[in-house]
Amino acid sequence: MESRVAIIGVIVENPNSVEEMNRLLHQYAAYIIGRMGIPYREKKINVISIAMDAPQDMISALSGKIGRLSGVSAKTAYSSVITDIGGKDEEAGG
């Protein structure tokens, strides 16, 4: 299995969706490297970036679930950094 590094960019326009989004982030906490949230008070929105290192299907699943929340938009950018997490190190000839 392969792990990828990615960033999910999130814009929250509906504050009522924040609790559900935090619940989702908690479910995927093992894959989250870090996150940064910026409240943009003048526009009454929140801008959030979530850095992940996970199998691509996990990243895609989280991004999709976040993007389906009411008043929330999510887009994902994938790095070309891919790591084999199947127990064998590719550089060691495995």
C-alpha positions as CSV (number, residue, x, y, z in Angstrom):
1,M,0.0,0.0,0.0
2,E,1.2,3.5,-0.8
3,S,0.9,6.7,1.3
4,R,0.8,10.1,-0.2
5,V,1.3,13.6,1.1
6,A,-1.5,16.0,0.4
7,I,-3.1,19.3,1.5
8,I,-6.9,19.7,1.8
9,G,-7.9,23.4,1.5
10,V,-11.2,24.1,3.2
11,I,-13.5,27.2,3.3
12,V,-16.2,27.1,5.9
13,E,-19.1,29.6,5.2
14,N,-21.6,27.8,7.5
15,P,-20.5,27.9,11.2
16,N,-23.1,25.2,12.0
17,S,-20.9,22.7,10.1
18,V,-17.8,23.1,12.2
19,E,-18.7,20.6,14.8
20,E,-19.3,17.9,12.2
21,M,-16.1,18.7,10.4
22,N,-14.1,18.5,13.6
23,R,-15.7,15.1,14.2
24,L,-14.5,13.9,10.8
25,L,-11.0,15.3,11.4
26,H,-10.9,13.4,14.7
27,Q,-11.8,10.1,12.8
28,Y,-8.8,10.7,10.4
29,A,-6.4,12.0,13.1
30,A,-3.9,9.2,12.6
31,Y,-3.3,10.5,9.0
32,I,-3.3,14.2,9.8
33,I,0.2,15.8,10.0
34,G,-1.2,19.2,11.1
35,R,-3.8,21.7,10.4
36,M,-4.1,25.5,10.4
37,G,-7.3,27.5,10.7
38,I,-7.6,31.2,9.9
39,P,-10.8,33.0,10.9
40,Y,-11.5,35.7,8.3
41,R,-13.9,37.7,10.5
42,E,-14.5,40.5,7.9
43,K,-16.0,37.9,5.5
44,K,-17.5,35.7,8.2
45,I,-15.7,32.6,6.9
46,N,-12.9,30.3,8.1
47,V,-10.0,29.2,5.9
48,I,-8.5,25.8,6.9
49,S,-5.6,23.8,5.6
50,I,-5.1,20.2,6.5
51,A,-1.8,18.4,5.8
52,M,-2.1,14.6,5.5
53,D,0.1,11.6,4.9
54,A,-2.2,8.7,4.0
55,P,-3.3,6.3,1.3
56,Q,-4.9,8.3,-1.5
57,D,-8.3,6.7,-0.9
58,M,-8.3,7.9,2.7
59,I,-7.4,11.5,1.6
60,S,-10.1,11.5,-1.0
61,A,-12.7,10.1,1.4
62,L,-12.0,12.8,4.0
63,S,-12.0,15.6,1.4
64,G,-15.3,14.3,-0.1
65,K,-17.0,14.0,3.3
66,I,-15.8,17.6,4.3
67,G,-17.0,18.9,0.9
68,R,-20.5,17.5,1.4
69,L,-21.0,19.4,4.6
70,S,-23.5,22.3,4.3
71,G,-21.7,25.6,3.5
72,V,-18.2,24.0,3.2
73,S,-16.0,23.7,0.2
74,A,-12.9,21.4,0.0
75,K,-10.2,20.9,-2.6
76,T,-7.2,18.6,-2.5
77,A,-3.7,19.1,-3.8
78,Y,-1.5,15.9,-3.9
79,S,2.3,15.9,-3.7
80,S,4.3,13.6,-5.9
81,V,5.9,12.2,-2.7
82,I,4.6,8.6,-2.4
83,T,5.8,6.1,0.2
84,D,5.4,2.4,0.4
85,I,3.7,1.6,3.7
86,G,3.3,-2.1,3.0
87,G,6.1,-3.1,5.3
88,K,8.8,-3.1,2.7
89,D,11.1,-0.2,2.1
90,E,11.5,0.4,-1.6
91,E,14.9,2.0,-1.3
92,A,16.1,-1.1,0.6
93,G,15.3,-3.2,-2.4
94,G,12.1,-4.6,-0.9
